[in-house]
Amino acid sequence: MTGYHGAMPRLREETRLERRQAFVEAAWRCAATRGYHAMTVDDVCAEAGYSKGAFYVHFASKRDLLAAIIDDDVSGLRRIAESLDRRRLGPTESLRSLAQAMLQQGDDPARVQVRADVWGAVLDDPAVREQVKRAVDERRRLLCTWIEEAVVAGEIEPVPANALASVLLALNDGLTLHHALDRNGFRWANIRLAIDALLDGIRAR
């Protein structure tokens, strides 16, 4: 009897993307409990319910998985921005909502841990540093767009958009790192009140 020696059928694109995302989401969960550096490919595969062979279909290495996690983090914020656009809240309220959404991610232990690990890797890995730079640039552009629109609409005082966007990003990233060091150092609910007060302080009079 002659056996079949043809190539293995390729995954449908939809299935491939779903399986890849399953690994990314499993990595977030593993990072929340172990940290990115301590978790292994075996950990992620066990969490996702797939074999290591399946993992390496989608990722060349654990470093490649980190790149996917960073991209997933940026994509989440992009989806929030697109949702705010559809709601037509106006530039000032969209800016406030996006700033609060960034802060709300600080309630997610996985994101706090991964971001702390990523900022550590930035110092040693040029590829990670470049990817993080692109991610920060995209977040800054999103914020700048609404800041500039709010100024033009006369909703807030004329402030340098890039400077204010950078302040909001630095607050978000710095607070995330501080929360990773000491989860009892502050309450996110109070931080959100402080950000509201900051934005109210630049409203046009």
C-alpha positions as CSV (number, residue, x, y, z in Angstrom):
1,M,0.0,0.0,0.0
2,T,1.4,3.3,-1.0
3,G,1.4,6.0,1.7
4,Y,0.6,9.7,1.2
5,H,3.8,11.8,1.2
6,G,2.4,15.2,0.2
7,A,3.0,18.3,2.1
8,M,1.0,19.0,5.3
9,P,-2.0,21.2,4.6
10,R,-1.4,24.8,5.5
11,L,-3.6,26.5,8.1
12,R,-6.3,28.8,6.9
13,E,-5.3,32.4,7.4
14,E,-8.1,33.0,9.9
15,T,-7.1,29.9,11.9
16,R,-3.4,30.9,11.8
17,L,-4.2,34.4,13.2
18,E,-6.5,33.0,15.9
19,R,-3.8,30.5,17.0
20,R,-1.1,33.1,17.0
21,Q,-3.3,35.4,19.1
22,A,-3.9,32.5,21.5
23,F,-0.2,32.3,22.1
24,V,0.0,36.1,22.7
25,E,-2.9,36.0,25.1
26,A,-1.3,33.0,26.9
27,A,1.9,35.0,27.2
28,W,0.1,37.9,28.8
29,R,-1.3,35.5,31.4
30,C,2.0,33.9,32.1
31,A,3.7,37.2,32.4
32,A,1.2,38.3,35.0
33,T,2.2,35.4,37.3
34,R,5.9,34.8,36.4
35,G,7.2,37.9,34.6
36,Y,8.3,37.9,31.0
37,H,11.9,37.0,31.8
38,A,11.0,34.0,34.0
39,M,8.4,32.5,31.8
40,T,9.4,29.9,29.2
41,V,8.2,28.9,25.8
42,D,7.0,25.6,27.5
43,D,4.9,27.8,30.0
44,V,3.3,29.7,27.2
45,C,2.5,26.5,25.2
46,A,1.0,24.8,28.2
47,E,-1.1,27.9,28.9
48,A,-2.3,28.2,25.3
49,G,-2.9,24.5,25.0
50,Y,-0.7,24.0,21.9
51,S,2.6,22.2,21.3
52,K,6.0,23.7,20.9
53,G,5.9,22.8,17.3
54,A,2.8,24.9,16.9
55,F,4.5,27.8,18.7
56,Y,7.5,27.8,16.3
57,V,5.2,27.9,13.4
58,H,4.2,31.4,14.5
59,F,7.3,32.6,16.4
60,A,11.0,32.2,15.7
61,S,11.9,32.6,19.4
62,K,10.7,33.9,22.8
63,R,12.2,37.3,21.7
64,D,9.8,37.2,18.6
65,L,6.9,36.6,21.0
66,L,7.9,39.7,23.0
67,A,7.7,41.8,19.8
68,A,4.1,40.4,19.3
69,I,3.2,41.3,22.9
70,I,4.4,44.9,22.4
71,D,2.4,45.1,19.1
72,D,-0.6,43.7,20.9
73,D,-0.3,46.4,23.6
74,V,-0.2,49.1,20.9
75,S,-3.1,47.6,19.0
76,G,-5.3,47.6,22.1
77,L,-4.8,51.4,22.5
78,R,-5.4,51.9,18.8
79,R,-8.8,50.1,19.1
80,I,-9.7,52.3,22.0
81,A,-8.8,55.4,20.0
82,E,-10.9,54.2,17.0
83,S,-13.9,53.5,19.4
84,L,-13.6,57.0,20.8
85,D,-13.6,58.4,17.2
86,R,-16.8,56.6,16.4
87,R,-18.5,58.0,19.5
88,R,-17.7,61.6,18.4
89,L,-17.0,62.8,21.9
90,G,-15.1,65.9,20.7
91,P,-11.3,66.3,21.0
92,T,-11.1,67.2,24.7
93,E,-13.3,64.4,26.0
94,S,-11.5,62.0,23.6
95,L,-8.2,63.1,25.0
96,R,-9.4,62.6,28.5
97,S,-10.9,59.2,27.8
98,L,-7.7,58.0,26.0
99,A,-5.5,59.2,28.9
100,Q,-7.8,57.5,31.4
101,A,-7.8,54.3,29.3
102,M,-3.9,54.3,29.3
103,L,-4.0,54.6,33.1
104,Q,-6.7,51.9,33.5
105,Q,-4.2,49.4,32.0
106,G,-2.2,49.9,35.2
107,D,-4.9,47.8,36.9
108,D,-3.8,44.9,34.7
109,P,-1.0,43.0,36.5
110,A,0.1,41.4,33.2
111,R,0.6,44.8,31.5
112,V,2.4,46.2,34.5
113,Q,4.8,43.3,34.7
114,V,5.4,43.1,30.9
115,R,6.0,46.9,30.7
116,A,8.5,46.8,33.5
117,D,10.3,43.9,31.9
118,V,10.2,45.6,28.5
119,W,11.7,48.9,29.8
120,G,14.5,46.8,31.4
121,A,15.1,45.1,28.0
122,V,15.2,48.5,26.3
123,L,18.6,49.2,27.9
124,D,20.2,46.0,26.5
125,D,18.4,45.1,23.3
126,P,18.5,47.6,20.4
127,A,15.7,45.8,18.6
128,V,13.4,46.1,21.6
129,R,14.4,49.7,22.0
130,E,13.5,50.5,18.4
131,Q,10.2,48.7,18.7
132,V,9.3,50.5,21.9
133,K,10.2,53.8,20.4
134,R,7.8,53.1,17.5
135,A,5.1,52.2,20.0
136,V,5.6,55.3,22.0
137,D,5.7,57.5,18.9
138,E,2.3,56.0,17.8
139,R,0.8,56.8,21.2
140,R,2.2,60.3,21.1
141,R,0.7,60.9,17.6
142,L,-2.7,59.8,18.9
143,L,-2.6,62.2,21.8
144,C,-1.1,65.1,19.7
145,T,-4.0,64.8,17.2
146,W,-6.6,65.4,19.9
147,I,-4.6,68.0,21.7
148,E,-4.2,70.0,18.5
149,E,-7.9,69.6,17.6
150,A,-8.9,70.8,21.1
151,V,-6.7,73.9,20.8
152,V,-8.1,74.7,17.4
153,A,-11.7,74.2,18.7
154,G,-10.9,76.6,21.6
155,E,-11.6,73.9,24.2
156,I,-8.2,74.1,25.9
157,E,-5.5,76.7,26.3
158,P,-2.9,76.8,23.5
159,V,-0.3,74.3,24.7
160,P,2.5,72.6,22.8
161,A,0.8,69.4,21.7
162,N,3.9,67.3,21.6
163,A,5.0,68.5,25.1
164,L,1.6,67.7,26.7
165,A,1.4,64.3,25.0
166,S,4.9,63.5,26.2
167,V,3.9,64.5,29.8
168,L,0.9,62.2,29.7
169,L,3.0,59.3,28.3
170,A,5.7,59.8,30.9
171,L,3.1,59.9,33.7
172,N,1.5,56.7,32.3
173,D,4.8,54.8,31.9
174,G,6.4,56.1,35.1
175,L,3.3,55.3,37.2
176,T,3.2,51.8,35.7
177,L,6.8,51.2,36.7
178,H,6.2,52.6,40.2
179,H,3.2,50.3,40.6
180,A,5.4,47.3,39.6
181,L,7.7,48.3,42.4
182,D,5.1,48.9,45.0
183,R,1.4,48.0,44.4
184,N,0.4,49.8,47.5
185,G,2.2,53.1,46.7
186,F,-0.9,54.7,45.3
187,R,-4.4,54.1,44.1
188,W,-5.2,54.2,40.4
189,A,-8.6,55.7,41.1
190,N,-6.9,58.7,42.7
191,I,-4.4,59.0,39.8
192,R,-7.4,59.2,37.4
193,L,-8.8,62.0,39.5
194,A,-5.5,63.8,39.4
195,I,-5.3,63.5,35.6
196,D,-8.9,64.9,35.3
197,A,-7.7,67.9,37.4
198,L,-4.7,68.4,35.2
199,L,-6.8,68.5,32.0
200,D,-9.4,70.7,33.7
201,G,-6.6,73.1,34.5
202,I,-5.9,73.8,30.8
203,R,-9.5,74.3,29.7
204,A,-10.0,77.5,27.9
205,R,-11.4,80.2,30.1
